[in-house]
């Protein structure tokens, strides 16, 4: 998911860590940049490991 934090678009995980914080995957100046990163994260999220 994408949230605006401190004037930047930040890609964060949907689930909180054990300490209650959201996992951050990077902060971007533009919404387009954040969407591209979110697409990358989602791709690797469902990719299977080696054969």
C-alpha positions as a printed NumPy array, in Angstrom:
array([[  0.   ,   0.   ,   0.   ],
       [  1.121,   3.571,  -0.567],
       [  0.915,   6.261,   2.122],
       [  1.989,   9.893,   2.06 ],
       [  4.463,  10.361,   4.915],
       [  6.455,  13.543,   5.372],
       [  5.618,  14.899,   1.921],
       [  6.787,  11.754,   0.104],
       [  4.921,   8.717,  -1.157],
       [  6.044,   5.723,   0.888],
       [  5.467,   2.081,  -0.014],
       [  4.585,   0.198,   3.181],
       [  3.593,  -3.384,   3.948],
       [ -0.001,  -4.27 ,   4.721],
       [  0.86 ,  -6.053,   7.969],
       [  2.611,  -4.645,  10.997],
       [  5.837,  -6.055,  12.44 ],
       [  5.974,  -7.647,  15.894],
       [  6.86 ,  -4.241,  17.338],
       [  3.812,  -2.632,  15.722],
       [  5.587,  -0.66 ,  12.984],
       [  4.753,  -0.795,   9.296],
       [  7.503,  -2.246,   7.092],
       [  8.709,   0.422,   4.647],
       [  9.911,  -0.411,   1.143],
       [ 11.071,   3.056,   0.105],
       [  9.999,   6.693,  -0.155],
       [  9.486,   8.38 ,  -3.524],
       [  8.888,  11.96 ,  -4.622],
       [  6.187,  10.983,  -7.132],
       [  3.174,   8.716,  -6.963],
       [  4.279,   7.072, -10.228],
       [  7.613,   6.087,  -8.659],
       [  5.854,   4.611,  -5.635],
       [  3.452,   2.637,  -7.847],
       [  6.376,   1.174,  -9.808],
       [  8.069,   0.039,  -6.576],
       [  4.811,  -1.45 ,  -5.284],
       [  4.515,  -3.408,  -8.521],
       [  8.029,  -4.8  ,  -8.   ],
       [  7.275,  -5.793,  -4.401],
       [  4.065,  -7.571,  -5.429],
       [  5.901,  -9.444,  -8.199],
       [  8.491, -10.908,  -5.842],
       [  5.906, -11.536,  -3.12 ],
       [  4.257, -14.303,  -5.126],
       [  7.306, -15.621,  -6.989],
       [  8.313, -19.168,  -6.118],
       [ 11.845, -20.003,  -5.099],
       [ 14.134, -21.867,  -7.536],
       [ 13.38 , -25.125,  -9.291]])
